[in-house]
Amino acid sequence: MNKKMLFVIFLAILLIFVLVFACKGMFVLFEDDGSLDIQPIGEKDIAESNNQIYVVPTMRDEILKNSAWCASFQLVWNDIQDILVEGNIIFEEPNVLVDNLNSQIFKEKDISKEYYYKRCGLMTTELKTEIEKGILKKFNEKSGILNKLDWENRGQRYFLYAMLKRNFEFVNEFEILEKSNFKETENVEYFGIKESKNDTLREQVYVLYYENEKDFAVKLYTNSSDEIIIALKNEGINFEEIYNNIDKKTKNYKGIREFGELDVLKIPNLNINLLREYQEFAGKPFKIKNGSLVEIEKALQAIHMTLNNVGGVIKTEAQARSEKSEIIFEVGEPRTFSFDTDFVIFFKESNKDIPYFAASIEDIKLFGQK
């Protein structure tokens, strides 16, 4: 009879963009501190039937109209493959999510080391102390997960942990706009830019493309290497396809890249609290490199994300005005970039090819709007 070891993965990574009233607002990526009102999320059919935001483990997994993804879970899965298995994780029954995770389309090279902390080892009190000291030193953060677990008498149980945290600010706060509709939802809170002669405010926005009032994308610049990409039209069944289509349109665009004085930007405030339990992986045995069978006892990922008129910082003018070519709009012709219907949002480093966070928004009420 094959010997089994229970294998524990507890992952709580939260994406949060927080308004701090005593200082400038900031975007922060951090782990749950236990005080958040978490919305539990299960498998795809559960999320769809209950009208919830569906959290996917990779950019390659098929999404629902309201979905989210963060790279943190992939980083932990990569460690299972590289450290414990030394190859692909294989369940007895085919599993598309596992296949996509095994492909490791997001690796450590796709994100800077200062963005994350991760650790893998036997579940001991010594490992717990090491993790606590590690995240305190790197992020000045405490864990809301570690103290909720039983660290005594854990036997041969493995524990893999990751925290992803980012801070970046807008030098100039965007305007708070009048409340208006998002599709059929009324009184939605928005921020952005009305017609403005403020160069420093407009230079925080870079036009990726503007085909028409129903098909456009912009990039918001930050003081770090982080970029925020927002696109109105969703073309693709997963975040990878959608992002690649945005990139293709951006490269082919021949219009004005600068955000003009008469242009208008309108982005809704966002706020989500999610806890995804990957039940698709629980209790399914697979072999590790020593030939033993192990099981994933629990796999969790938490995401908290808030977006408002503060956060992000300007990049240089040259960067904001690059790739300028043939003009198809007359100078001064106004364009409206109004994200008041289905849209997607990505976060990435400017020197990386793959985003580290994505969300698809169709029902604004699921993203913090009443």
N, C-alpha and C positions, 0 to 999 in steps of 0.2 A: 504494500500500500504506500503510495507516495506521501511523503511528509509534506505538510502544508505549514506555511508561516503566514500569519495575518500581516498584511502590508497596509500601512496607514498613510494616507495623504490628506493633510488638512491645508487648504490654501484659501487665504482671505486677502484678496487684493482689491482695493477700492480706488476708483478714479473719482476725484473730487475737485471741483473748481469752486473755491470758497470766497465769499465776500467778507473781508475783514474791515469793520467799520472804523477801527482805530488807526488804520494805516491803509495803504493801497490794497486793493483786492488782489487775490492771487489764485492761480490754478494749482491744486495740490493733488498728488496721487498718493494715497496711503491706505494702510490696512485699517479695518474696522476696529474701533476702540470699545465696542460693546454697547455704545449708547445709541446707535442708529436704529431706526425703525425699518428693519429689513423686510423686503418683500420676497418670500420664498419662490423659487422658480425650479421647475422640474424638467422633464423631457419635452421634446418638441410638441407632441400632441397635447400634453398637459397645458403648456403655455398658450397654444393656439386656442384650445377649447375654453380656457379661462380668461382670454384676452389679456395676456401678460407679455412682458418683454422677454424674448427668447435669447438666452445667452449661449453663444456657440464657442467651442474650444479652439477653433482655428478659423482663419479667413476663408478657408476652402469649403467649409460646411454650409449647406443650404440654409438660408435665413428666412424668417418670416418678415412681414412688413415692419414690425417693431422688434428689433434685435440689437444685441450688443456683443462686442468681443474685446478682450484684452489679452495681450501677449503673455501675461504672467503664467497662465496655466501651461502653455506650451513649454516655457522654460523649465518647469518642474517635470513635465513629461519627458523632455529631452534627457534629464538626469536619470530618470528610470531606465531609459534605453541605454544610455552611454555608460552608466556606472553599474547598474544592477543586472541588466540583460546583455549588454554588449551586442545589440541588434534590435530587430523589430519586436514589439510586444504582440503576441499572437494569442487570441482567444480561440476556443473551440469553434464558436460560431462566428461567421463574418460580421464585421462591425465597421461601418463606413467612418464613424468618428475616430476609431482607433487607426484606421488606415491613413486618414488625413493627418493625425497627430504623428504617426510614425514617419511621415514624409518630411517632418521638421522643416516646413517652409519658413518658419521663423526661428532663428538661432541667436546665440549670444552676440555674434558679429553684427546683428541687425539692431542692436541697442547698446548705448554706452553703459559702461560699468557703473557709473555714478547713478544710473536710473534705478538699479535694483540690488537686492540682497537675496541670496538663496543658500540653502544648506541642506545636506542629505546625510543621514546616519541612523544608527539604531536609536530607538526612542528611549532615551535615558534622561535623568535630571541634569546630567552634565551637558547634554546637547541643548536642553531647554535654556540653561544658563548661558551657553555660548551664543544662542540665537538672540536672547534678550540683550546681551552686551553688544552684539553685532549691529542690531537695528538701532540701538540707542546711540552708538558711536557714529553710524553712517547717516541716519536720518533724524536723530533726536526723537525717536518714536518709541512707544511702548506697544506691546501686542495685546489685542483684545481677545485673542484666540488661545494662546498658550496656557493661560491659567484655568481655562475651562476644561482642560484635558487631564486625565489620570496618568501621571508620569511614573507612578510606582508599579513595580512588578509587571512591566510591559512585555517581558520575554523577548523573543526575537522578532520584534515588530519594527519595521522601518518607518521613518518619519521624514517627509520632504516638505520644505517650507520655502516660500518666496514672498517678498514684499517689493512692490514697485511704487516709487514715489517721485513726483516731479513738482517743481515750483517755477512758475514764470508769470510775469505781470505785463499788463498793458501800461505803457508810460502815460498815455492819454486815455481816459475813460471814454467809452462810447456813449452816445446820447441815450437817455431813456426815452423811448418813443411812446406815443399814445397806445393804449390797449386797443386791440382789434381782433378780428377773427383769424383762426387757423382752420381752414376748411369750414366745418359746421360749428366748431367750438368758439364761443364768444368770449370776450374780455381776456384775451391772451396777452401776457406781458412780453414786450419786445424791446430790444436795444439795437443800435446801429448808427446810421448817419443820415440826416436829412440833407438837403442841398447845403453844401458847406464850402467855404473858402479857406478852412483850416487845413493847411498843407500837412502838418504833422499828424492830424487825425486821419486824413484820407490816405496817407502813405502807410498806414497800418494795414491797408487792404490792397491786395494785388489780384487783378482779374485774370483768372485762368482761361476762361472763355465766356462769351456771351453770344449764343446763337439767336435767341429770342427771349421774350419775357417768361417762357416756360422751360427754358433749357440753358442753365448757366452755372458757373462755379467760381468761388473766390478762395483766396488764401489769406489768413490773418497771421501777421508776423509777431514774433515774440523776442524777448531779449536774450534768450538762450538759443539753442539750435532747433527748438521746437517750432513746428508749424501746424496751424489748424486749417484743414481743407473742408469746405462745405459745398455740396453740390445739390441742386434742386431735383434733377431727374435721376431716378434709379434705373440703371441698365445692367442687369446681371442677376444671377440666382444666388450669388454669395458675395461677400465683401471683396474677395480677390478679383472677381470679374468686374465688379462695380468700380473698384479703384483703378484697374487697368484701363477701363473705358474712359474714365476721367483723365487719366494720363495721356491716352491717345488723342482725345479731343483737345487737350491743352497743347500738345505738340503741333497739332494741325491748325490751331487757331491763328488767324491772320489779323485780328482786330486790335483795338486799343487795350493795352494791359493796365494802364493807369486808371485809378478810380477818380473820375472827373468831378468838378465842382457841382455839376447838376445831377450827378448820379445819386441814387438812394440805396441804402443798405438796411435791411430789416431782418433781424434774427430773433427767434423766440428764446426766452429764458428756459433752461432745462434743469431738471432735478430728479434723479432716480436713486433708489436704494434697492439693490438686488442681491439675492443669495442663491446661487445656482448649485444644486447638488447633482453631480453627474451620476445618476442612478444607472446609466447605461454601462458603467464599468464595475459596479459593486458585485462582489461575490463570484466573479468570473476568474478562474485560475489561469495562470500563464507561467511559463518556465523562465527562471533567471539563469545566469551564466554557470552556476554550480550544479544545474540540473534539477534543483528543487522547484516545487510548485508554490506559487504565492498568490495571494488575492489582494485586490484593492478593497480595503474595508470601507473607506469613505473618501470621496473626492469633492471638495468644496471650493467655490470661488465666489467672492463677494465683490460687488462693484457699487460705488457711490459716485455719482457725477452731477455736478451743478455748473451751469454756465449762465453768466449774466454780463452786464456791460463793463465789468472790470476784468483785468487779466490780459496778458499778452504785452509785448513791447515791440516797438518799431525796429525794423531792420534798416540797413543803409539805403539811401536813395537809389544807388546803382542797382542794388538787388531788387528793389521795388519796381524798377523800370527796365528790367532786362527783357530780352527776347522780343523787343518791339520790332514790328515789321509792317507790312502793308496795312493801311488803315481802311476799314470798310464802313466806319461811322464818320460822319462829319464832325469836326471839332465842335464841342459844345452840345451835341445831341444827347439828351438825358437817357440814362438806362436805370431801370428799377430792378434791384436784386432783392426780391422779397421772398423770404423762405417761410411762406404761409401755407404751404402744402407739403406733401411727402418730400423728404430730403435725407441725405446721408452726411455724416461728419466723421473726419479722420484726424488723428494726431500722429505726427511723425517727426523724426529728426531731419533737418535739411540735408545732412550728408549721408542719409540712409535711404534705401530704396523701398522699404516696407514700413507701413504704419505700425504703431504699437497699441492703438485703440481705434475702434470703429463703432458707430451706432447708426441704425436706420430708424427714422422717426416717421410714423404715419398717423398714430393716434396721440396727439399732444397731451392728452389727459394722463397718459401713462408716464409722461416725462415731467410731472410736477405741476402742470397747469390744471386749475380747477375746472 
